[in-house]
Amino acid sequence: MARPPKWKKVEFIPNIQHFVPLDIHSKDMEENILRIEEVEAIRLKDVEKLEQEEAAEKMEVSRQTFQRILNNAREKVADSIINGKAIRIDGGNFTRNICPVRCLDCGKEWKESYENFERIISGQYLCQDCQSQKIVCLNTKGQKFCKRNCWRRGKTE
């Protein structure tokens, strides 16, 4: 069984998601697609001027993973500038919040994206070890899922 991709935590999703060179007006223009986590890596390193270790911690990834994401993003931006390609910001494997969760049957603990909590609540999400549906957020104080940290609070109340 393939290992599920790890969520990258982002704090910023840009409103403008398409950049096109001014002098080129072709419908067939080539474009580079920047994933949301690549934009976040550029923002943290080049705009916020964070050290690599601190930026990786904010995204909840390893330093090596952060460097790979940043290198991919910079390569796409450079290719677009040098070769007159458009940039579209779209997709990726990101979340605005990652919560620690626990299976009440087997006790396994892991970090889960809040985007999966709707599937957890509806019983469509199972523990990978024991296939149990009894999964709870560890940031709670008596509730099933945290309210303090989750960015879509209204869904759990």
Secondary structure, 3 states (H helix, E strand, C coil): CCCCCCCEECCCCCCCCEECCCCCCCCCCCEEEECHHHHHHHHHHHHCCCCHHHHHHHHCCCHHHHHHHHHHHHHHHHHHHHHCCEEEECCCCEECCEEEEEECCCCCEEEEEHHHHHHHHCCCCCCCCCCCCCEEECCCCCCCCCCCCCCCHHHCC
